[in-house]
Amino acid sequence: RKIILGWLLDTENRTVQLPQHRYERLQAIMRSVADRHRVSVKDWYKVLGELRSMTLAIPGAAGLFSTLQAALQQTTPASRIRINKKMRTQLEYFQALAYDLHKRPTHVNEIVPDQPSGIGSVDAAAVGMGGVWFIPGMRPLLWRSPFPDDIQHCLVTSERPHGSLTNSDLELAAIVAQEDVATQHVDVRHRTFAILSDNIPAIMWMRKGARSNATAGANLLQLASLHKRHHRTLFRHDHINGIANAMADDA
């Protein structure tokens, strides 16, 4: 066990943890905003920067940043950030995950991609979503699910230009569902799986674990982040041309 570049590495068990001094620093950050309703933009950038630096060893934490980052929209250096109830909840989630890290070290395979144990592709449209998985030792696995009418009616279209959901939001939901389908049919723990999508925005959101606004997509990213943490797995997200994504498109 040795502290290297601010991380406590256990080379025998192949795990990563926050060392005690970094955990205590996280506690200090939380105390600094616990009883405050407003902070300066400069202080908020500092809080987000320090929290971001700890996400490597805290699976599930990356999905908590959408709401925290959304507070920076339409601000000026002289303005102040109002810490609302939803933001405070995200901070409490982060603190709980960090505390749990003492009991549950992060395995290297959860943060460093390995050769994929399975590959699949996914697609979505207004009416529904579907995908296919190819996992050695199993027959090809196909799935599909319709979107409820209320979801379809929220989609932005030429007839509904003021809808609250975009096609990329639906593609993001499909990727989250694709991950869950894999966990229901195979032991994914400490293994890497590759997911292909023809929607670049959804791919980039999944890679970052967050987006800059607190929308439905932000909630999906938080769900996906905590889902991967629970199953101790790693999903890679890459692009496939739409014309080549025929099986998922058919589903």
RASULJO-V892468 format. One record per residue. N is the residue number from 0. RES is the residue in one small letter. OMEGA is omega in degrees with one decimal (NA if undefined). Layout:
{{N RES OMEGA} {N RES OMEGA}}
//
This chain:
{{0 r -176.4} {1 k 176.2} {2 i 179.4} {3 i 178.9} {4 l 174.8} {5 g 179.5} {6 w 177.3} {7 l -177.0} {8 l 173.6} {9 d -173.0} {10 t 178.1} {11 e 179.8} {12 n 179.1} {13 r 180.0} {14 t 177.9} {15 v 177.8} {16 q 167.4} {17 l 174.8} {18 p -173.7} {19 q -176.1} {20 h 177.7} {21 r 175.8} {22 y 178.1} {23 e 176.4} {24 r 176.8} {25 l 177.5} {26 q 179.5} {27 a 177.4} {28 i -179.1} {29 m 179.1} {30 r -176.6} {31 s -179.5} {32 v -172.8} {33 a -174.7} {34 d -178.5} {35 r 177.6} {36 h 178.6} {37 r 174.6} {38 v 178.6} {39 s 177.6} {40 v -179.8} {41 k -180.0} {42 d -178.9} {43 w 174.6} {44 y -179.6} {45 k 178.4} {46 v -178.5} {47 l 180.0} {48 g -179.6} {49 e 178.2} {50 l 178.3} {51 r -176.6} {52 s -178.0} {53 m -172.4} {54 t -178.4} {55 l -175.1} {56 a -178.9} {57 i 177.0} {58 p -177.6} {59 g -175.9} {60 a -176.2} {61 a -177.7} {62 g -177.9} {63 l -169.8} {64 f -175.8} {65 s -179.3} {66 t -178.8} {67 l 179.1} {68 q -178.4} {69 a 179.7} {70 a -178.1} {71 l 179.5} {72 q 176.3} {73 q 174.7} {74 t 173.7} {75 t -180.0} {76 p -177.7} {77 a -176.6} {78 s -179.0} {79 r -179.9} {80 i 176.2} {81 r -180.0} {82 i -178.9} {83 n -175.4} {84 k -178.2} {85 k 178.2} {86 m -179.6} {87 r 177.1} {88 t 178.8} {89 q 177.9} {90 l 179.2} {91 e 175.1} {92 y -178.1} {93 f -179.7} {94 q 179.9} {95 a 178.8} {96 l 179.6} {97 a 178.0} {98 y -179.6} {99 d -177.8} {100 l 178.1} {101 h -178.9} {102 k -173.6} {103 r 178.3} {104 p -179.4} {105 t 177.8} {106 h -178.4} {107 v -178.2} {108 n 176.5} {109 e -175.6} {110 i 178.4} {111 v -177.1} {112 p 175.9} {113 d 172.2} {114 q -177.2} {115 p 174.7} {116 s 177.6} {117 g 179.3} {118 i -179.8} {119 g 176.7} {120 s -172.1} {121 v 178.9} {122 d 179.4} {123 a 173.7} {124 a -174.5} {125 a -173.7} {126 v -178.4} {127 g -176.6} {128 m 178.6} {129 g -179.0} {130 g -179.8} {131 v 175.5} {132 w 170.0} {133 f -177.2} {134 i -178.5} {135 p -179.7} {136 g 179.6} {137 m 170.4} {138 r 176.7} {139 p -174.5} {140 l 178.1} {141 l 179.4} {142 w 173.2} {143 r -179.6} {144 s 176.9} {145 p 170.9} {146 f 177.8} {147 p -178.1} {148 d -177.4} {149 d 175.9} {150 i 179.4} {151 q -178.5} {152 h 177.2} {153 c -175.0} {154 l 176.2} {155 v 176.1} {156 t 177.4} {157 s 177.7} {158 e 179.9} {159 r -176.2} {160 p -177.1} {161 h 176.8} {162 g -176.5} {163 s -179.1} {164 l 175.3} {165 t 176.4} {166 n 179.1} {167 s 175.6} {168 d 178.4} {169 l 177.3} {170 e 177.7} {171 l 177.3} {172 a 179.5} {173 a 178.7} {174 i 177.8} {175 v 178.4} {176 a 178.2} {177 q 177.8} {178 e -177.4} {179 d 177.6} {180 v 179.4} {181 a -176.9} {182 t -179.2} {183 q -173.5} {184 h -177.9} {185 v 175.8} {186 d -175.1} {187 v -173.1} {188 r 177.4} {189 h 178.2} {190 r 179.4} {191 t 176.4} {192 f -176.5} {193 a 178.8} {194 i 179.1} {195 l 178.5} {196 s 177.7} {197 d 179.8} {198 n -174.6} {199 i 178.5} {200 p -179.8} {201 a 178.1} {202 i -177.2} {203 m 177.0} {204 w 180.0} {205 m 178.9} {206 r -178.9} {207 k -178.1} {208 g -176.8} {209 a 172.8} {210 r -169.6} {211 s 178.3} {212 n -176.2} {213 a -177.9} {214 t 176.8} {215 a 178.2} {216 g 178.0} {217 a 177.7} {218 n 177.2} {219 l -179.5} {220 l 176.6} {221 q 178.1} {222 l -179.1} {223 a -178.3} {224 s 179.2} {225 l 178.2} {226 h 178.8} {227 k 178.8} {228 r -178.4} {229 h -176.7} {230 h 175.8} {231 r -177.2} {232 t 179.3} {233 l 176.0} {234 f 172.7} {235 r -178.1} {236 h -177.4} {237 d -173.9} {238 h 171.3} {239 i 178.3} {240 n -177.6} {241 g -177.5} {242 i 179.7} {243 a -175.1} {244 n -169.0} {245 a -175.4} {246 m 178.4} {247 a 179.4} {248 d 178.2} {249 d 179.5} {250 a NA}}
//
